[in-house]
Amino acid sequence: MTQLINQTIHVRFDGRSEELTAAMLHLATQATDSQIRQAIVSHFDLPASHLDDHVIIRTSNAIIVRPEAIYG
């Protein structure tokens, strides 16, 4: 059986900032970036490609999903 984790996932999109857990999204310990994106768009009922331009950053405390930062 795949283990679910309670790691915090910070999601930023459309001017919103939401905090979820991996278990809320039914994500396993070794979830890929693609699986994380898919779980989030499903959770918020967004189009499948809505988070394609977002980066996923894994830290020891959380997973952060945010738009790519462009510095100029």
C-alpha distance (Angstrom), angle and dihedral (degrees) to the residues before:
residue distance angle dihedral
M1 . . .
T2 3.80 . .
Q3 3.78 114.0 .
L4 3.80 117.5 -126.8
I5 3.76 117.5 -144.6
N6 3.78 132.9 -147.7
Q7 3.79 94.9 -144.1
T8 3.79 112.7 144.9
I9 3.79 117.9 -109.7
H10 3.81 116.9 -160.7
V11 3.81 110.8 -159.0
R12 3.81 125.2 -168.7
F13 3.80 120.4 -173.4
D14 3.80 138.5 137.6
G15 3.81 91.7 6.2
R16 3.81 91.1 -54.0
S17 3.77 129.5 117.9
E18 3.80 116.7 -159.6
E19 3.78 132.3 177.3
L20 3.80 118.8 -149.4
T21 3.78 136.5 158.4
A22 3.77 126.2 -120.1
A23 3.80 88.7 -121.7
M24 3.83 90.3 56.7
L25 3.80 87.4 56.4
H26 3.82 92.7 43.7
L27 3.80 91.5 -118.6
A28 3.77 122.1 158.8
T29 3.79 126.2 -136.0
Q30 3.81 94.5 -94.9
A31 3.83 98.6 41.6
T32 3.79 113.4 159.4
D33 3.80 123.9 -130.0
S34 3.79 88.8 -105.3
Q35 3.81 91.7 52.8
I36 3.80 90.9 48.8
R37 3.82 92.3 50.9
Q38 3.81 91.8 47.1
A39 3.81 92.6 49.4
I40 3.81 91.7 50.4
V41 3.81 96.0 48.3
S42 3.80 89.2 47.6
H43 3.82 91.8 48.9
F44 3.80 92.5 51.8
D45 3.83 94.8 34.9
L46 3.80 92.6 -120.9
P47 3.82 129.0 153.7
A48 3.82 111.5 -82.8
S49 3.82 93.7 -112.5
H50 3.82 95.4 46.7
L51 3.82 95.0 106.3
D52 3.82 98.1 36.4
D53 3.82 91.6 112.7
H54 3.80 93.8 47.6
V55 3.79 123.6 103.3
I56 3.78 123.8 -138.0
I57 3.78 117.2 -141.5
R58 3.79 120.1 -170.3
T59 3.78 117.5 -155.8
S60 3.78 130.5 171.1
N61 3.81 89.3 -101.4
A62 3.79 104.9 36.9
I63 3.77 150.5 -9.9
I64 3.80 113.4 -110.2
V65 3.80 121.4 -157.3
R66 3.80 112.5 -170.8
P67 3.78 142.4 144.8
E68 3.78 114.4 -81.5
A69 3.79 110.6 -93.8
I70 3.77 115.0 -125.9
Y71 3.76 116.6 -161.5
G72 3.74 120.6 -165.0
